[in-house]
Amino acid sequence: MYASRSYLETHEAITEPDQVQDHPLLYFVESMQDVPELTDPVSYFPRMRQSVGATSSMVHVELTRAGAGIGLLPCFMAERASDLVRLFPRELTFPVSYWVVSRPDLLRRPAVQAVMSALRAAVHDMKDELAAAPPEDERA
């Protein structure tokens, strides 16, 4: 969960995780929320109302940066925006798995193998960002 610094300066203070629900949510459109890993975080906030729904995490990041509400964002994207503040990183963490799916016969193609190798290398290089752990100075 993230908010822009400007949003936090102009709205009621959020001092407890439960208070996040009193702010508008920026997240996926409801029709895309049939994936358990996408619906579970939303069910954690029964009072929270969606402000803007989008089909792109990049749009969620930009809406959050613009102060449109509280974004439920991938850490590996949000942590790159210095104007975003992670809210309650120990209490509000919702891990998500990402999958690459292909037909077995396509996995033998050089182009598909090259893409898979590039993805593996990128995930390895970003392992700390993808772990979604709170920064060292925020850990207990």
N, C-alpha and C positions, 0 to 999 in steps of 0.2 A: 504494500500500500504506500503510495507516494502522493505528495502535494507539492505545489510550487511554493517557494518562499513568499511570493506575493500573495498567494491564496491564504497562507497561514497568517500573514500580517493583517489581512482585511476581513477575516472571519473569526467566529468564536473559537477560543483556544481548545485544542484537543489534547487533554491531559491523560486520558485513559483510553485503552483500545476500544471499549464499547462506544465511545463518543464518535468514532469514525462513522457510525451509522446515521448520525445526524447531518451528514453532508452528502451531496450528490455523488453518485458513482459514475465513473467513466470506465466502460468495459465493453465486452462483445455484445452484439445484438442478441436478443433473447432466442431467436431461431437457431443460433449457433451454439447455444448452451445445452446441447444434448450430450456433450462429452463430459463424463463425470469429473474429470480434472478441471473443467471450466465451471461446472455448476456447484461443486463443493465449496469453493470460496464464497460464492454469492449466498449460499444457504447459511453461512456463518454470520451473515449480517441481515437478519430478517426485516429490520426496519429501514434499511438503506434503499433508496429509490434511485433508479438509473436516470442520469441526466442526459447523456448522449451515448448511443451505442454505435459501434463501428466494427468493421470486419478486419481491421488491421491494428496490430499492436503499435505500429509506428504512429498511427493516428491517435491512439490512446495516449502515447507519450506526449505528442504535441498538444493535445487538448489539456492534459494535465499541466504542462509547462505554461499554457495560456491562462491557467487559473479557472478552468471550467468545472472543477470538482476534484474529487479524490480518485486517483487512478490505481487500478489493480494491474500493475505492470510487471513485465519480466525484469528481474534485477539486472541482467546482462545488458539491457537497453537503458533502463532508467538511471543506473549508476554513472552513465556517461554524461548525463545532463547535470551540470553543477548547480543549476537552479532548482533541482528537485530534492526534497527531503523525504527520506524513508521513515515511515511512521511505525513505531513499535516493531522493530525488526525481529525481536525474539518471539513476540506473541503472535504476530500476523505474518506467518510464512506459509506459503502454499506451493509446495514443490509440484512441478509438472514434468512429465516425460515427453520427449520428442522422439518420433520414429521416422525412419526412412523405409518405405515399402517399395518393392519392385518385383516384377515377375522373375523367377529364377533364371530363365534364359537370357534376360537382359543384363543380368549381373556379370555375364561373361564378356559383354561388349567393352572395348577399351574406353569409350567415352563415359560409360556408366562407372567403370572402375576408377577413372580419373576423378569424377565427381565425388565418389565415395571416399577416395583417398584425401581429397581436399577437405571434405566435411570432417573426416576423422582428425586431420591435422588441425583444423580450426577449433574443433571441440577440445582437443588436447591443449592448444594454446590458450583457450578461454576457460579452462577447468575451474579456476578460482572464481571467475565471474559467474559461471553457471552453477556453482555450488549454492548460491543464494544465502550464504552465511552472513550474519551482520558483520560490519567492519570491526576490526580488533578493538577499537576504542569504545565500542558499544556492547561488548560481550561482558557477561558477569564474571 
